[in-house]
């Protein structure tokens, strides 16, 4: 199981948030970035980046060992709440 270091950005704190703006992860073993956004329009990404619809990336998180700052108290609870 590969390791994904990730973080999310949302429109508010846990109990008041209604939208995740983006989810960005770095897969350690492949050195690939995984970015989940609603729209790719107007954005530019490095070559070692895979861009997904945010719903697709959220549903794939079970395939990784997850690492991140605040993922237990914020990121994962918010993703469970909204997805």
C-alpha positions as CSV (number, residue, x, y, z in Angstrom):
1,X,0.0,0.0,0.0
2,X,1.5,3.3,-1.1
3,X,1.7,6.4,1.2
4,X,-0.2,9.6,0.4
5,X,0.8,12.7,2.2
6,X,-2.3,15.0,1.8
7,X,-4.1,18.1,2.8
8,X,-7.4,19.7,2.0
9,X,-8.7,23.2,1.9
10,X,-12.3,24.0,2.6
11,X,-14.6,27.0,3.1
12,X,-14.8,26.8,6.9
13,X,-13.9,25.0,10.0
14,X,-15.1,21.4,10.5
15,X,-18.7,22.0,11.8
16,X,-19.5,24.9,9.5
17,X,-17.8,23.7,6.3
18,X,-20.0,23.0,3.3
19,X,-17.4,22.7,0.5
20,X,-13.9,21.2,0.0
21,X,-12.0,23.5,-2.4
22,X,-9.2,21.1,-3.2
23,X,-7.4,18.0,-2.0
24,X,-3.7,17.7,-2.8
25,X,-1.7,14.6,-2.1
26,X,1.9,13.5,-2.8
27,X,2.4,9.8,-3.4
28,X,5.8,9.0,-1.8
29,X,6.6,5.8,-3.7
30,X,5.8,7.2,-7.2
31,X,6.7,10.8,-6.6
32,X,3.4,11.8,-8.2
33,X,1.1,14.6,-7.1
34,X,-2.6,13.8,-7.0
35,X,-4.9,16.9,-7.1
36,X,-8.6,16.9,-6.7
37,X,-10.5,20.0,-7.8
38,X,-13.9,20.9,-9.2
39,X,-12.5,22.6,-12.3
40,X,-9.2,22.4,-14.1
41,X,-9.9,25.6,-16.0
42,X,-7.2,28.2,-15.8
43,X,-4.8,26.1,-13.7
44,X,-1.4,24.8,-14.6
45,X,0.2,21.7,-13.1
46,X,3.7,20.1,-13.1
47,X,4.3,17.1,-15.3
48,X,4.3,14.6,-12.4
49,X,0.7,15.5,-11.5
50,X,-2.6,13.7,-12.0
51,X,-5.7,15.9,-11.7
52,X,-9.0,14.4,-10.8
53,X,-12.5,15.4,-10.1
54,X,-12.4,15.8,-6.3
55,X,-15.1,13.1,-5.8
56,X,-12.9,10.6,-7.6
57,X,-9.9,11.4,-5.6
58,X,-11.8,11.2,-2.3
59,X,-13.2,7.8,-3.2
60,X,-9.6,6.5,-3.9
61,X,-8.2,7.5,-0.5
62,X,-8.9,4.0,0.9
63,X,-6.2,2.7,-1.4
64,X,-3.4,4.6,0.5
65,X,-1.7,4.8,3.8
66,X,-2.6,8.4,4.7
67,X,-0.3,10.9,6.3
68,X,-0.9,14.5,7.0
69,X,-1.1,17.3,9.6
70,X,-4.5,17.5,11.3
71,X,-6.0,14.6,9.2
72,X,-7.5,12.9,12.3
73,X,-9.2,16.0,13.7
74,X,-10.1,17.9,10.6
75,X,-9.4,16.5,7.1
76,X,-10.9,12.9,7.5
77,X,-13.9,14.0,9.5
78,X,-14.7,16.7,7.0
79,X,-14.4,14.3,4.1
80,X,-16.6,11.8,5.9
81,X,-19.2,14.6,6.5
82,X,-19.3,15.9,2.9
83,X,-18.6,12.7,0.9
